Amino acid sequence: MKKGVTSSADGAGNGLWTTTEIITKNTGQLTITSGGGAIYYNKSLGKVDTYDNAPTIDPEWPGTNLDFQLDFQTAVDFAGLWGELPSPINTRAERLENSEDQLVLGIKDQSFGTSTRESGRDVRVLAANLLRTHPTELLLDFTGVTMISSSYADELVAKLYIDDTLENVRNRLNVTGANATIELVIADAIRSRAKP
């Protein structure tokens, strides 16, 4: 599983090396099964095991199967993985930047309605990912939204506001473009969620 061993002239073939490197940095595990043979790799346990008689779904068409598990609580430094190449530009986040280098998440554009907890959760996941990957301020822009439910406000804004895994979230998360009613619903959700 060395880099470039199976590379073709067009630069393909580093997928297995990349997968193994990510698993190694992440302390995950990998099993490769081909025909009746298999290899199991787990760096955190210090194990590399091989098997000669692994079961196959169809002996006539055994194929090759890669099964890997990652620990999503363990970050991987992708820039270091590829020899300190600069990280690619996040064009999605770049499109959300305003002239003051704030990220602006338009609720009307991003949310499939503003009345259910599920729709609030979907936007919260996006907002949390932006807050984790960008040190800038994130504005939740409610321009064009006339009303939200208490459940939506709780799921999106209040849960973000109290999320202690997000660095300095109370200073970096702000609401803009909200009418007075939406501001009251959000304030009530935060107050209820923040109670001891």
N, C-alpha and C positions, 0 to 999 in steps of 0.2 A: 504494500500500500504506500508506495513512494510517489511523490509528485512527478508527473510527466511520464511515468512508465508506459502508460497506454495512450499517451497523447498522439493525436494525428497531426498532419501538417496544418490543419486549420485551427489548431489550438484546443480541440475538444479532448476530453478524457481525464480531467482532474476531479471529477465528481466524487469518486470513492475516497481519494486522498483528502479532499475538503471535508467530507462527512466524518472521516476518522479524526481529523484534526479538531473539528468542532466538538465531537464526543470527548476527545482527550481533554480539551480545555474546560469542558463542561462537567467532567466526571460522569458522563453518561455511559451507555453500554450499546454494543453492536453485535448482532448475529448475522452472519452471511451463510446461507444454505444454497448449495448448488448440487443437483443430482442427489446422491445419498450422503454427501459430505457436508460438514458445517464447521464454522469457526465462531467462537464466542469471545468477545473482547470487553473487558470491564477494567478501566484503569484504576478506579477508586478501590477495587478489591484486589488489584494486582493480578488479574486472571486473564489468561489466554488459553482457552480449551478448544480442542479439535474433536470432532466426532466423525466416524466413518459410516455409521448406519442410521443417519437421520431419516425420519419418515418423510415421505413425499405425498402430496395430494393425489398426483397422477404419475405413476412410474413411467408411463409412455411419454409424458411431457413434463419432465422434472423442473426445468427452468432454473433461474437464480432468484433468490429472495433476500432482500436486505431488510432487517428489522432493527430499528434503533430507538432508544429512549433517551430523552434529555430532561434535565432538571431545570425547569423554567425559573427557579429561584436563583440560579447561578448564571451570571452574565458572561458573555464571551466577547473578548476584544477582537473584533473582526479586522480592524486596521492592523493590529499586530500579527494576526493570522496570516495575512498576505504580505508580510515583510514591510510593515509600516507604510503601506500605500495609503494615500488620503482616503477618508471615507467618502462614499458617493454622496452627491447632493440630494437631499430629501426634497424632491420637487413638490410633493403634496404639501409639506409644511411651508415651502417657499411660496406657494400660491396663497397661503393663508396669512402671510406677513403683510402688515401695513407699513406706511412710511416711517413709523416710529419703532420698527422692529418688534412690534407686538404680534402675536398670533391671534387672529380673529376667526372664531368658529361661528359661522352663521347658522343659528338654530333652525331657521326656516328652510335652509338648503340641506342641512345635515340630518334633520330629524324627520322620521315618518310619523308625523303627528306629535302632539304635545299633551296627550291626555292619559297615556298609559305608562306604567312603571317600566315595561319592556322597552318602549321607545326612548325613555330617559336613560336606561342602562346602556343602550347601544351608543348613544352620544357620550356618556360618561367614560366608556372604555376608550373611545377615540381621544377624548380630552385628557384622560390620565396618561395615555401613551405619549401625547404631545408634551405634557408637563414633565414626564420622566426623561424625555430625549432632548428637550430644549430648555435652557435656563431662563428664557424670556417670560414675559407676562402673557397670560392667555385670557382673552376677552370672550365671554359667551355673549354673542350678539343676538338679542331678541327682536331686532328690527323686523317689522312686518308680522310679528306674532301677536295676536290679540288676547289670548288666554292660555294658561297652562293649569294642569291639575296639581293638587298637593302631592300626589304620588310621583308625578314627573319631576317636580321641583326637588323632592326628597332624593329621588334616585340619581338625578343628574347633579344638582348643585350641592345639596347638603352633604351627600356622601363624599363628594370630592373635597368639600371644605374641611371635613374632619379626618381625611385620609392621611395618617401620619407617615405613610411610606412615600408621600410626595413632598419633596424638599421645599420648605418655605411656602407651602400652598396658599396659605391665607393672605399672603402679600402678593402672590403671583396670579391668583384667580380672581377675575372681576367680571361683573355683569354690566353690559351696556345695551342701549336701545330698548330697554324694557319699559312698558307703561307702568303707571302707579299700582295697578292691580297685580300685575306680575311681580313687581318688586315686593309687595306685601306677602304674596304667596311664597316667594323665595325666602324672605326674612323669617316667616313663620316656620318653614321647613328647617332652616338652619337652627333656629332657636329650639325647636323640638328635638332635633338630632343631637344638639350640643348639650342637652340636659345630662347631668351626672347619673 
